[in-house]
């Protein structure tokens, strides 16, 4: 049975199935097909490199949404120990779309916060498909302020299509909750690192993303709007999502060039879902590298740098006003 396959992965999957069929045939019929298998394996390796080293922004968005892609808890199990989850915003309830708590990474005690999606229908309903409610952001802020109180650095894992836009979320002031987080994170007196591990959609992502360092996985994306949403607005057709993805400059490479993120974390060929352990090891190394540097910076300098980091984004160039020519004479009305 085929596993989940994206359209651009089909040539690779077809070759993998051919190799599996040849091996099965060789075992059952006791014949030597090693030459044929080797030739197809070489072709497979070549095809895999061609496909995954030339991905379009839209294809990277598809990989960021891959149902087998590692989520926050998958990484946490591999890079941290002694994780103790903390619940609730102390106002309304506990949002399972945002997880937070204390953990240890290589002997360094930290506060980890992040969005979590589900693997099946039941878990996705519990996690609200990774789209947080207002209480999720208020819980995140409560844990950040707790980290500040005990001098603990904060590590945020961003992976959401966006904050939940439902009636209940609006009634409980989702926009206000995100806005307060943006304001308070800017002045939080502790080192902060954010990593976009999958989807980084709109204010839902930025609500835990105002940090001293913003890292992004190679096949993740970070955007003010989803490609489909942008396509629906500008092209009046969600089918133009691939054009929108390219225009939005949402891929890791584009974001690094635009100085929106500080580092791109490489993934195994084919995506993070191909090797959880290798991806987690690379992620851990990047976190520790930036954490070591941030821990040595004076708090006043840290806050000043954080402020400048976000203030310099989205610079607008002013165009010179066009010189006005002589006004054209108005037509004279003819009377009879």
FENVEN-V950639 format. One record per pair of residues at least 24 apart in sequence whose C-alpha atoms are under 8 Angstrom apart, sorted by the first residue. I is the first residue (numbers start at 1). J is the second residue. If there is no record, write none. Layout:
i = (I,I)
j = (J,J)
This chain:
i = (4,6,8,8,9,11,12,12,12,15,15,15,16,48,48,49,52,52,56,57,57,57,57,57,57,58,58,58,58,58,58,60,60,60,60,61,61,61,61,61,61,63,63,63,64,64,64,64,64,64,65,65,66,67,68,68,69,69,69,69,70,70,70,71,71,71,71,71,72,72,72,72,72,72,73,74,75,75,78,78,78,79,79,79,79,80,80,80,81,87,88,88,88,89,89,89,89,89,89,90,91,92,93,94,94,94,95,95,95,95,95,95,96,96,96,96,96,97,97,97,97,97,97,97,97,97,98,98,98,98,98,98,100,100,101,109,109,110,110,110,110,110,111,111,111,111,111,111,111,112,112,112,112,113,113,113,113,113,113,114,114,114,114,114,115,115,115,115,116,116,117,117,130,130,130,130,131,131,131,131,131,131,132,132,132,132,133,133,133,133,134,134,134,134,134,134,134,135,137,137,137,137,137,138,138,140,141,141,141,144,145,147,148,148,148,151,152,152,153,153,153,154,154,154,154,155,155,155,155,156,156,156,156,156,156,157,157,157,157,158,158,158,158,158,158,158,158,158,158,159,159,159,159,159,159,159,160,160,160,160,160,160,161,161,161,161,161,161,161,162,162,162,162,162,162,163,163,163,163,164,178,178,178,178,179,181,181,182,182,182,182,185,185,186,186,186,186,186,187,188,189,189,190,191,191,191,191,193,193,193,196,196,196,201,201,202,210,211,212,212,212,212,212,213,213,213,214,214,214,214,215,215,215,215,215,216,216,216,216,216,217,217,217,217,217,218,218,218,218,218,218,219,219,219,219,220,220,221,221,221,222,222,222,222,223,223,259,260)
j = (67,62,51,59,51,47,44,47,48,40,41,44,44,269,270,269,269,270,246,242,245,246,249,250,251,227,241,242,243,245,246,219,220,221,251,199,219,220,221,245,251,219,220,271,197,198,199,219,220,221,198,199,273,119,119,273,198,271,272,273,272,273,276,116,117,159,197,198,114,115,116,157,159,197,116,276,276,280,277,280,281,105,280,281,284,104,105,106,105,139,135,136,139,135,136,138,139,140,142,139,135,135,135,135,136,139,127,132,133,135,136,139,126,127,128,132,136,126,127,128,129,130,131,132,133,136,127,130,132,136,137,140,140,143,143,152,153,147,152,153,154,155,143,144,147,152,153,154,155,154,155,156,157,140,143,154,155,156,157,156,157,158,159,208,157,158,159,160,159,160,159,160,159,160,161,162,160,161,162,163,164,204,162,163,164,204,163,164,169,174,169,172,173,174,175,177,178,177,177,178,181,207,208,177,181,208,181,184,185,188,188,190,188,189,190,190,190,191,190,191,192,190,191,192,193,192,193,194,195,192,193,194,195,208,209,194,195,196,197,194,195,196,197,198,199,200,205,208,209,196,197,198,199,200,201,205,198,199,200,201,204,205,199,200,201,202,204,205,226,200,201,202,203,204,205,202,203,204,205,204,203,204,206,207,207,207,208,206,207,208,210,210,211,210,211,303,306,307,303,303,299,303,299,291,294,295,302,287,290,291,220,221,222,225,226,226,310,306,294,302,305,306,309,261,262,290,260,261,262,263,261,262,263,264,265,252,261,263,264,265,252,264,265,266,267,252,253,264,265,266,267,251,252,267,271,251,252,250,251,252,250,251,252,255,248,250,313,313)
